[in-house]
Every structure is written in C-alpha cells, then in structure tokens.
Amino acid sequence: MVLCKKSFLVALFFSLFVQYSFAQNFAKDFSPSRKHKLNQNLIKEIDTKYDSLVKNTDFPDRKVKKYIKETISSSKSRIKRLDSADLLMYTDTITKYLQGITNRIQKSNATIRDQKLSVFTYRTDVPNASNRGAGVIFINLDLITKLRNEAEMAFIICHEISHDIKGHVVSSLLKASEIEENIEYKKEVKKIMKQEFNRFKAIEALWFKYMSQYTEHSRFHELQADSLGLVFYANAGYPAASAIKTIQVLDSVDIPVYTAKIDYLKYFNFPGYPFKKSWLVADEEESIGGNRELFKRPDSLKTHPDCKIRAATLEKMVPGLKFQPVSSKKDNYEFYRTDSEFELQEYLQQDFELSTGLYNALQLLAVYPDNIYLKCSVVNCLYELHNSQIEHYFSAVTDFPDKRFCESYNELLVFLHNTNSDVMKNLAINFFNVNLKNANSSPFAGYVALLLKGIDMPAEDRFKLIAEYKSRYTDENYIKLLEKKFKPKSKK
C-alpha cells in the first residue's frame, strides 16, 4: 500500500513537472520567461569564488596581480550588469535543463563531483558558450538553437567545465593584461560605451578581435579543453560520434538556422495597401552576393575557428576511451531548442536588433503560421523601425546588406533600406488588422495595438494609453515599456 502511494506521488510530481516544463504551445502562442534575476545569495557566492580565484593564484609580479584583481572585480561587476540588463537567465526552464545536464556530468566524474558549477543562459545572438572562471558557465541562446540534441550540448558543457578545471580563465587574463595596456583598445572601448544600442555585443566583438592576436595560445586551450572534456563526456554516458559532430556543427554555427526566401506578398500584400516588388530590388551599386550555397565566412570572422583541427584531434582520442552505445531513446532537446528560438526573438526586440528581429520573426512565422506572439513581434519590429526612421537612428538598429549574410537576410535588408517610415507604419497597421484584430486575450497584442494607436496621437496625450492598457491587462513588462515610451518627461 505504501509503495502504491509513493508511486502515485512520484507519478503525480512527474506529471506536474512535465506540464510545467512543456506548457508552451509554440503552434499557438509563446510566453517569454520573465524569471531572469539572480538571487543575492548566489551573487555573493560567485563573488566569494572569484576572490578565492585571485587568492589561490601565483602571479609573476605586483603589477600583473593588480591587473588580475581589477579584472576579476570587473568580472563580478559584469555579471551584475548583465543581470540588471535582463541578459542572464537562471531560474527559467531552459537553464534548469542545462543545469540538469551539468549535474549528470558531475555525478559521473569523481574529480569534479564536488565542484560548484553555476550555469547561466546568456541572452545574446552570438552563437557561443564560455567559461567565466570560478565555476561560472554561460551558454548563449543562439548556440542552443544551433545544436541538435542533448549529447551535443553535453559536450559543450564538458568543454567549458574543462576550461575551468585547467585554470584557463586566469591564464587568458595574463594574456589579456597586455591588451588592456593597448591604447587603441582603450579608445575603442570608450567609443563603444557612448553607443545607445548593442554595447555589450560590441564590447565582446572588440575583445575577440584583440584576443585573436594570441591564436596559438587560445588554440592550445581549446584542444586541451576538448581533450579533458571528452573524458568527462564519455564517463557521463554520451556517445562518441556526437562529440565529433558537435565540433563539426560549430564549424558552420554562424549560418542562420533559417535561410529560406521570405514570401513578402503572403505577409505584406494588402487590398488597400499592395506590396511593391520594387522594394526588393537592390541598387546596382550595392554589393550583396550572399546565398545559401556560398555562405562562408573567413576564419577571422567565425565564432569558432579551427574546428577541423579540433575534430581531427578528438577522433584520435576516441579509440582510447570507453563510450556508451548510441541510445535509441529520444531526449527532450527539441523542446528547449525551440523555446530558445523564441527567447532569442524576445532578446532581439529587447536589444533593438530590429532587422535581425524582423527577419527571425518572419522565418519562424513560416514554421508556426498561427503563433500570436510571432505576429505581435512582426508588428513590434515594424513599429520600432518606423520610429527609428522618424527619430534618425535607423542605421543603428538595421544592418546593411553584406556578402557575409545569407541571401534571404540580404533581401530583407534591401527591403528595409528601400522603404521609409510611412511604409513601415502602413505595413504594421495593415498586418495588425489582418492578423491580430481579435487577439484580445494576448497582453503582447494589447501592447502593440496601443503602440499603433499612439502613432498619430499628439505626444503629450500618449500617456493616456498607459491607463488604457492597465484597464485591460496586468502584464508588468508591457506596462513598464509603455511607461518608458509614453510617460511625460518631468520638467526640471
């Protein structure tokens, strides 16, 4: 009788967990995670581990030690800044899944079983993962969307754990101390910090640019992390073939998941406002040139260079390790991968990466044609593009066509650069009327509806829309956004 009751409770708990974890119905809608904030106890714990990292490191001289201490302090501050900017996820479903994989790896490897490892999902469209020292691991949203199964993600995590065990962060900091003394680097950082948009992404790109000076140094670290990571991976029961495939995936990880041609007539051709095919015609002087077959970035622009070398090195190691046979059991990775695609879309809007955001929304809409969130996202991007043209910051939120981009994204960029604020406004209004007129239960639809309503209102009257939204919806996120846009500025 006791066994039956216990089994019932276990089954009930599992059932509730599955319902909670897989509550998203991507075919119909999407609810972004709002559980981003780190708790203060965790922040204090990470701070303490960073302090220990400095305390337990031998430095060649006082100057270097001072630099490392300042950099570690900066790392602590950076985590707090990323947290304040809603760029780190920790208590959400995706991160709990990643932490679960990490726990499995630790339990299977005695040498790291007692390590405190904190995994965060980093809200960015840079397809990467990174070890930040002191057991802190970032898995970027865009990378999650590019991997295909749990085994591939497990190898990425094993690789990042290995960086931590080998002390590569401190070693890289010693190299980085040379960069920090570079006058040109300091000038570029100062310039980036004056930008209104995309500061974090620009700083990371600059960092990778300067760190590329130490190619051999970083290549040795990557091969060492692959080598130790493969041992952890094998002990955790994952198949050998997936480790090699992970490196192969990284070789093409900069290519977008979706590269199909967008059907503009399907989305933006309206009876009262027909789509003009001339909007898609590029100026003869514009050099675009990208397409699905020829999409190839030089190694200097890749997120993960040297993948062929790394894959070949791993293949030589495989015969010396004991791996589990490939399981026919399906994992749940596809759910978390899709969840990450939608969370990435939320980030693109949050960070005002509007050309990428509109492209991503339209590509996902081709897969999920009835999804209310994606339809709202299209309207939101069009509205913000309209606003950026009116306020003269369009070039800051929209890419220019480039041969490094795939053909379909370049076509979207040509379209955006061929249109003006009136076109964006009319497309947004017509798209809303056709697709979202009856989506009254969606707080996102209510939000974009009021954005459109406020376009032709006098600026001093738009604050009334905040009260109108509050009378219908309770979503704090959209209330704050409306207050930011429409609340009258206090007179000094």
Helices and strands as residue ranges (DSSP letters): H 2-21, H 40-55, H 62-84, E 88-89, H 93-107, G 110-112, E 118-122, E 129-131, E 136-140, H 141-146, H 150-165, H 168-180, H 183-192, H 199-211, G 212-214, H 215-235, H 240-250, H 264-268, G 277-280, G 299-301, H 307-317, G 318-320, H 333-350, H 354-367, H 372-390, H 394-397, H 407-418, H 421-435, H 443-454, G 459-461, H 464-470, H 476-486
